[in-house]
Amino acid sequence: MSNMQTMTYARVGAVLEKAGVVAPEKVRQVLAEYTQWAQDSLRPYEVACALESFGIALSIHADDIDYLEPGYEYLLERAAELIGGAVTVTKVRLVEGDRSPDGTSRDDTLEFERNGIAVAVPAEHFSDEYYDHLAATEAIDALNPGGDDTRTFRYVDFPREKHGVYDTIVALVTPEQATALEKGLGLTLR
């Protein structure tokens, strides 16, 4: 990790505030909510997850989920909320495709409307209980605000522990904010 200071919720909040990613009020709110753990040392994955607590990221669950279609709908709605209303998501559905010749996977299509315009994302599912993380991130990426809003969803990477299972974290930031978070938090945003 490029930044050798101990990472805590308080430090994450300070970096986010300094980078202009979140307002001071939001930092105070989150630190009040996590007051019991605000000064506890965070592992790199926990630093990435903390971005969701501060309202600039969302996680794509790595473990099993109950239902795929409502799960994707929830992810896309959360992404639209992060953007702040500039993008609407409607008519989310998962169209089941054919099984692979060996029967281990199914080629589906995740369909939805972004501000009334149809979007289709190919998705490969090995089970009805697990997201296709590539499809989920591609669908979320399709919601980038555009225009004068230079924020984009970026994949958040971090040093991983051997045999760890991790949610995929995506954060909505400007290029300058991404650079500041990389330097200040020791994460990689791409």
C-alpha positions in Angstrom: 0.0 0.0 0.0 1.4 3.4 -1.0 0.1 5.2 2.0 1.6 3.7 5.2 -0.6 5.5 7.7 -3.1 3.3 9.6 -6.4 3.3 7.8 -9.5 3.9 10.0 -13.0 5.2 9.3 -11.9 8.6 10.6 -8.9 8.6 8.1 -11.1 7.4 5.2 -13.6 10.2 6.0 -10.8 12.8 6.2 -9.4 11.7 2.8 -12.9 11.8 1.2 -13.6 15.2 2.6 -10.2 16.7 1.5 -10.7 15.3 -2.0 -14.2 16.9 -2.2 -15.9 13.6 -2.6 -18.2 14.0 0.5 -19.3 16.9 2.5 -18.1 17.4 6.1 -21.7 16.8 7.4 -21.6 13.3 5.7 -18.3 12.5 7.3 -19.6 13.5 10.7 -22.8 11.5 10.2 -20.9 8.3 9.3 -18.3 8.7 12.0 -21.1 9.2 14.6 -22.7 6.0 13.2 -19.4 4.1 13.5 -18.2 5.9 16.6 -17.4 2.6 18.3 -15.0 1.6 15.4 -14.0 5.0 14.0 -10.4 4.6 15.2 -10.0 0.8 14.6 -7.5 -0.3 12.0 -9.0 -1.3 8.7 -7.7 -3.9 6.3 -7.6 -2.9 2.6 -10.9 -4.6 1.8 -12.5 -2.9 4.7 -11.2 0.5 3.4 -12.9 -0.2 0.1 -16.1 -1.3 1.8 -16.0 1.9 3.9 -16.6 3.9 0.7 -20.1 2.5 0.6 -20.7 3.7 4.2 -19.8 7.2 3.1 -22.3 7.0 0.2 -20.0 7.1 -2.8 -19.8 3.4 -3.7 -21.8 0.2 -3.8 -20.9 -3.5 -3.5 -21.8 -6.4 -5.7 -22.3 -9.3 -3.4 -20.0 -12.2 -3.9 -21.9 -14.7 -1.9 -25.2 -16.2 -2.9 -28.3 -14.1 -3.3 -32.0 -15.0 -3.2 -33.0 -14.0 -6.7 -31.0 -12.7 -9.7 -33.5 -10.3 -11.4 -34.5 -8.4 -8.2 -30.9 -8.4 -7.2 -29.8 -6.7 -10.5 -32.7 -4.3 -10.2 -31.6 -3.4 -6.7 -28.0 -2.8 -7.8 -29.0 -0.6 -10.7 -31.4 1.4 -8.5 -28.6 1.9 -5.9 -26.3 3.1 -8.6 -28.9 5.6 -9.9 -29.3 6.9 -6.3 -25.6 7.5 -6.0 -25.8 9.6 -9.2 -28.4 11.8 -7.5 -31.4 11.7 -9.9 -29.7 12.4 -13.2 -30.3 8.9 -14.4 -33.4 6.8 -14.0 -33.5 3.0 -14.3 -36.7 1.2 -15.3 -37.9 -2.1 -16.8 -35.1 -4.2 -15.4 -35.4 -7.9 -16.5 -33.2 -10.8 -16.9 -33.9 -12.8 -20.1 -32.8 -16.4 -19.7 -30.7 -17.8 -22.5 -29.5 -21.1 -23.5 -27.3 -23.4 -21.4 -23.8 -24.1 -22.4 -23.2 -27.5 -24.2 -21.8 -28.9 -20.9 -24.7 -27.5 -18.9 -22.5 -25.6 -16.5 -23.6 -22.1 -17.4 -26.4 -20.1 -19.0 -26.0 -17.1 -21.4 -28.6 -14.6 -20.3 -29.2 -10.9 -21.1 -29.7 -8.2 -18.5 -32.1 -5.7 -20.0 -33.2 -2.3 -18.6 -34.0 1.2 -19.6 -31.6 4.1 -18.8 -33.6 7.4 -19.1 -36.0 5.6 -21.4 -33.3 4.1 -23.7 -33.0 0.4 -23.8 -29.7 -1.2 -22.6 -28.8 -4.9 -23.0 -25.9 -6.5 -21.2 -24.8 -10.1 -21.8 -24.5 -12.1 -18.6 -23.2 -15.6 -17.9 -24.7 -17.3 -14.9 -23.4 -20.5 -13.4 -26.2 -20.5 -10.8 -29.4 -18.6 -10.2 -27.9 -17.5 -6.9 -24.8 -15.6 -8.0 -24.3 -12.4 -9.9 -22.2 -12.2 -13.0 -19.9 -9.5 -11.6 -18.6 -8.5 -15.1 -22.2 -8.0 -16.3 -23.2 -6.2 -13.1 -20.3 -3.7 -13.5 -20.9 -3.3 -17.2 -24.6 -2.5 -16.4 -23.6 0.0 -13.7 -21.1 1.6 -16.0 -23.9 2.2 -18.5 -25.4 4.5 -15.9 -22.5 7.0 -15.8 -24.0 10.4 -15.8 -22.1 12.0 -18.7 -22.4 15.5 -19.9 -20.9 18.1 -17.6 -20.8 15.5 -14.8 -17.3 13.9 -15.0 -18.0 11.3 -12.4 -17.8 7.7 -13.5 -18.2 4.4 -11.8 -14.8 2.9 -11.1 -13.8 -0.6 -10.0 -12.1 -0.4 -6.6 -9.1 -2.7 -6.2 -7.0 -3.4 -3.1 -4.4 -5.9 -1.9 -6.1 -9.2 -1.4 -5.5 -11.9 1.1 -5.0 -15.5 -0.2 -8.2 -17.5 -0.6 -10.4 -14.5 0.3 -13.9 -14.0 -1.1 -14.6 -10.3 -1.8 -17.6 -8.3 -3.0 -16.9 -6.2 -6.0 -16.8 -2.5 -5.0 -17.5 0.3 -7.5 -17.2 4.0 -6.6 -18.6 7.0 -8.3 -15.9 9.7 -8.6 -14.2 12.2 -10.9 -10.8 11.4 -12.4 -9.2 13.9 -9.9 -11.1 12.3 -7.0 -10.0 8.8 -8.1 -6.3 10.0 -8.0 -6.8 11.5 -4.6 -8.3 8.3 -3.2 -5.6 6.2 -4.7 -2.9 8.4 -3.0 -4.8 8.9 0.2 -6.2 5.4 0.8 -3.9 3.0 -1.1 -6.6 1.7 -3.3 -6.6 1.4 -7.1 -9.6 2.9 -9.0 -10.0 2.0 -12.6 
